[in-house]
Amino acid sequence: MLITCTSPATTGPSPGLLATLGAWTWLGLDPAEAPLGHLLLAHPPGRTACDTPAAIEVRMRRIADALGGLATPQERVPNLGARLLMVSRTTVLLRFDGTRFGVRLPVRPGWTQQVHRHGQAVITVGLPPLKRSADLADVDIYLDDTLASGRLLFGLTYPI
């Protein structure tokens, strides 16, 4: 049996890729110490031979491109435009370029209120995999490690 580890060419992420993503939200501070909503997207560890760390990084870079191009920690954080549709106090929809699909994310009411109040949130895309079941301590370690290695990408988005 021949298995091909390439995906068909698309302009945006596939529904399957979007469905695999893990997402975590929290309230933090911006550089001026003002409250700011944060959203982390990461791919889970691979389950097949096609899910190598390199393949996962390519997928996450596709996600970053479909968000309008994200910046490394050393670059200025780009404005990604309005990408968050506030569905309810506990649900948002994140939109991507090049696809008619988005990611529906559960969020806490306090996160939604903060994003509404200040009109922005930071999206962070992690290039290495992270288990979808990661707790806050695991996410903190992941953020520290990936930030130190320059493997996080950032962008600023607004509610629609």
C-alpha positions in Angstrom: 0.0 0.0 0.0 1.3 3.4 -1.0 0.7 6.3 1.4 1.2 9.8 0.2 2.0 12.4 2.9 1.2 15.5 0.8 -2.0 17.4 0.8 -3.8 18.9 -2.1 -3.0 22.5 -2.9 -5.5 24.9 -1.3 -5.4 28.6 -0.6 -6.4 28.2 3.0 -6.4 25.6 5.7 -8.6 22.6 5.2 -11.6 21.9 7.4 -9.7 18.8 8.7 -6.7 20.9 9.8 -9.0 23.4 11.5 -10.8 20.7 13.3 -7.6 19.3 14.8 -6.4 22.5 16.3 -6.2 23.0 20.1 -7.1 26.4 21.4 -6.4 28.1 24.8 -7.5 31.6 25.9 -6.4 33.7 28.9 -6.3 37.3 30.0 -2.9 38.9 30.1 -1.3 42.3 29.7 0.0 44.2 26.7 3.5 45.9 26.8 1.9 49.0 28.4 0.4 46.7 31.1 -3.2 47.1 29.9 -5.4 44.0 30.0 -5.4 42.0 26.8 -7.1 38.8 25.7 -4.8 36.1 24.4 -5.6 33.1 22.1 -3.2 30.3 21.5 -3.6 27.9 18.6 -1.5 24.7 18.4 -1.6 21.4 16.5 -1.7 18.2 18.6 1.1 15.6 18.4 1.1 13.4 15.3 -1.0 10.2 15.2 0.4 8.8 11.9 3.7 8.6 10.1 2.6 11.7 8.0 2.4 13.8 11.2 6.1 14.5 11.7 7.1 17.6 13.6 8.2 19.2 10.2 4.8 18.4 8.7 3.0 19.9 11.7 5.1 23.0 11.4 4.2 23.4 7.7 0.5 23.1 8.7 0.8 25.7 11.4 2.6 28.1 9.1 -0.4 27.6 6.7 -2.6 28.6 9.6 -0.5 31.7 10.2 -0.6 32.7 6.6 -4.4 32.2 6.5 -4.6 34.7 9.4 -2.9 37.3 7.3 0.8 36.6 8.2 2.0 36.5 11.8 5.2 37.9 13.3 8.0 36.3 15.2 8.8 37.5 18.7 11.4 39.9 17.4 9.1 41.6 14.9 6.4 44.1 15.2 3.0 42.4 15.9 0.9 42.8 12.7 -2.7 43.9 12.6 -4.7 41.0 11.2 -8.0 42.9 11.0 -11.4 41.8 12.3 -11.3 38.0 12.6 -13.3 37.2 15.8 -17.0 36.9 15.5 -18.5 37.0 19.0 -21.2 34.3 18.7 -22.1 34.5 22.4 -20.5 35.3 25.8 -18.9 31.8 25.7 -18.2 31.2 22.0 -16.2 33.0 19.3 -15.6 32.1 15.7 -12.1 32.7 14.3 -12.1 33.4 10.5 -9.3 32.5 8.1 -8.4 33.8 4.6 -8.7 31.3 1.7 -11.4 29.1 3.2 -15.1 29.4 4.0 -14.5 27.6 7.3 -13.6 29.0 10.7 -12.8 27.6 14.1 -15.5 27.8 16.7 -13.9 28.3 20.1 -15.3 28.0 23.6 -14.2 31.0 25.8 -14.9 32.3 29.2 -17.3 35.2 29.6 -14.5 37.3 31.1 -12.4 36.8 28.1 -15.2 37.9 25.7 -15.9 40.9 27.9 -12.3 42.0 27.8 -12.0 41.6 24.0 -15.3 43.6 23.6 -14.2 46.3 26.1 -10.7 46.8 24.6 -11.6 45.8 21.0 -8.6 43.5 20.4 -6.9 40.2 21.2 -3.6 38.7 20.4 -3.5 35.4 18.4 -0.5 33.2 19.0 0.3 30.3 16.8 2.6 27.7 18.2 4.7 25.8 15.6 5.5 22.7 17.7 2.7 20.3 18.7 0.9 20.6 22.0 -1.6 18.1 23.4 -5.2 19.3 23.2 -5.6 18.1 26.8 -2.8 20.4 28.0 -3.6 22.1 31.3 -2.5 25.6 32.3 0.9 24.5 33.7 1.6 22.6 30.4 0.6 25.6 28.4 2.9 27.9 30.4 5.8 25.5 29.9 5.0 25.3 26.2 4.9 29.1 25.9 8.2 29.5 27.7 9.9 26.9 25.6 8.5 28.0 22.2 9.1 31.7 22.9 12.7 31.0 23.9 13.3 29.1 20.7 11.4 31.6 18.5 8.7 29.1 17.5 5.7 31.3 18.3 4.0 33.6 15.8 1.9 36.6 16.8 -0.8 38.8 15.4 -3.4 41.4 16.7 -7.0 40.9 15.8 -10.3 42.6 16.5 -13.9 41.5 16.9 -16.2 41.7 13.9 
